[in-house]
Amino acid sequence: MKSLTRYSVFALVLLVTAGLALAQPQPPANGNGQGNGQGNPPPQAGPGHPILKCLQIVNLSEDQKTQIKGILEAAAPTLKALHDTLVADRQALKAAIEAVPQDACAIGAAMLKVQADEKAIRAEHEKVKLAIEAVLTTEQKTKLAGCLEAPKDGPGPGLGN
């Protein structure tokens, strides 16, 4: 019975620790300080989004630029809705963590919602990337892939703080 209590306490501590890490405000992804005021990046691909930076080096034709602009504009409402849901679910997670007394089930459920939101956003980004790649030539796809896989500017996670 003692080991079950220890396990429960350990699981609760693990959930709270992970929840606190997830509930922290995220720095803007585009590096220009723009976001929604809560440390979250804008929902659509902004000027600093990696795929847009990389598209600048693939020599797009005017027709390709128009098609890609249409893809991004079509995806923007979905990405915004997903982003808004993520913001709300992160706030709910933070509230569950800060609640007294804490409810491990509520924290766990809130964490699962945040993870599902993040997964949905990644899936939508991948859909947009695939739609953009469909517009590109084989050579342009190779350049884009190389750029996206290249090391990013700046220090890695946890460095340079």
C-alpha positions in Angstrom: 0.0 0.0 0.0 2.9 2.3 0.8 4.4 1.8 -2.7 1.0 2.7 -4.2 0.9 6.0 -2.2 4.5 6.7 -3.2 3.7 6.0 -6.8 0.7 8.3 -6.7 2.7 11.1 -5.1 5.4 10.6 -7.7 2.9 10.6 -10.6 1.3 13.8 -9.2 4.6 15.6 -8.9 5.6 14.5 -12.4 2.2 15.8 -13.8 2.6 19.1 -12.0 6.2 19.5 -13.2 5.3 18.7 -16.8 2.2 21.0 -16.6 4.3 23.9 -15.3 6.7 23.4 -18.2 3.9 23.4 -20.7 2.1 26.3 -19.1 5.1 28.6 -19.5 4.7 31.4 -22.1 6.4 30.5 -25.3 8.7 33.0 -27.0 7.7 34.3 -30.4 8.7 31.9 -33.2 9.3 34.6 -35.7 11.9 36.4 -33.5 10.5 39.9 -34.0 8.6 40.1 -30.8 5.2 40.0 -32.4 2.6 37.6 -30.9 -0.6 37.7 -29.1 0.7 39.3 -25.9 0.9 36.0 -24.1 4.2 35.0 -25.6 2.6 32.8 -28.3 3.6 33.2 -31.9 1.1 34.4 -34.5 -1.0 31.5 -35.8 -0.2 31.9 -39.5 3.2 31.8 -41.2 4.6 35.3 -40.6 7.6 37.0 -42.2 9.9 35.2 -39.9 8.4 31.7 -40.3 11.1 29.2 -41.5 9.2 28.1 -44.6 8.7 31.7 -45.8 12.4 32.4 -45.2 13.3 29.3 -47.1 11.0 30.1 -50.0 12.9 33.3 -50.6 15.9 31.2 -51.9 14.1 28.9 -54.2 13.5 31.5 -57.0 9.7 31.4 -57.2 8.0 32.5 -60.4 5.2 35.1 -60.1 2.6 32.4 -60.7 4.1 30.3 -57.9 4.1 33.3 -55.5 0.4 33.8 -56.3 -0.4 30.2 -55.7 1.5 30.0 -52.4 -0.1 33.2 -51.2 -3.5 31.6 -51.9 -2.5 28.5 -49.9 -1.3 30.6 -46.9 -4.5 32.7 -47.0 -6.7 29.7 -47.2 -4.9 28.1 -44.2 -4.9 31.2 -42.0 -8.4 30.9 -40.6 -7.9 27.2 -39.6 -4.5 28.0 -38.0 -5.9 31.0 -36.2 -8.8 28.8 -34.8 -6.3 26.1 -33.7 -4.0 28.7 -32.1 -6.9 30.3 -30.2 -7.9 26.9 -28.9 -4.3 26.2 -27.8 -4.2 29.5 -26.0 -7.4 28.8 -24.2 -6.4 25.2 -23.3 -3.0 26.5 -22.0 -4.8 28.9 -19.8 -7.1 26.1 -18.5 -4.0 24.0 -17.8 -2.4 26.9 -15.9 -5.6 27.4 -13.9 -5.7 23.6 -13.1 -2.1 23.7 -11.9 -2.7 26.8 -9.8 -6.0 25.5 -8.3 -6.0 24.7 -4.6 -6.3 21.9 -3.9 -4.8 20.5 -7.1 -6.7 17.8 -9.0 -4.3 15.5 -10.8 -7.0 14.3 -13.1 -7.9 17.8 -14.2 -4.3 18.7 -14.7 -3.7 15.5 -16.8 -6.8 16.1 -18.9 -5.8 19.7 -19.5 -2.3 18.6 -20.5 -3.8 16.1 -22.9 -5.8 18.9 -24.5 -2.8 21.0 -25.0 -0.8 18.2 -26.5 -3.7 17.4 -28.9 -3.9 21.1 -29.9 -0.2 21.2 -30.6 -0.4 18.0 -32.6 -3.3 19.5 -34.7 -1.3 22.6 -35.4 1.7 20.6 -36.5 -0.6 18.5 -38.8 -2.0 21.7 -40.3 1.5 23.1 -40.8 2.5 19.9 -42.5 -0.6 20.1 -44.8 0.3 23.7 -45.8 4.0 22.6 -46.4 2.8 19.7 -48.6 0.5 22.1 -50.6 3.3 24.5 -51.1 5.7 21.7 -52.2 3.1 20.7 -54.8 3.6 24.1 -56.5 7.4 23.7 -56.6 9.7 22.1 -59.1 11.9 19.2 -58.1 14.9 21.5 -57.8 13.0 24.0 -55.7 11.8 21.2 -53.4 15.4 20.1 -52.9 16.4 23.7 -52.1 13.5 24.1 -49.7 14.2 20.8 -47.9 17.8 21.7 -47.5 17.0 25.1 -46.1 14.4 23.8 -43.7 16.8 21.1 -42.4 19.8 23.5 -42.1 20.8 24.6 -38.6 18.9 27.6 -37.4 20.5 30.9 -36.4 21.1 31.5 -32.8 21.8 29.3 -29.8 20.0 26.0 -29.3 17.5 25.4 -26.5 18.7 26.5 -23.1 21.8 28.2 -24.5 22.6 31.9 -24.5 20.1 32.9 -21.8 
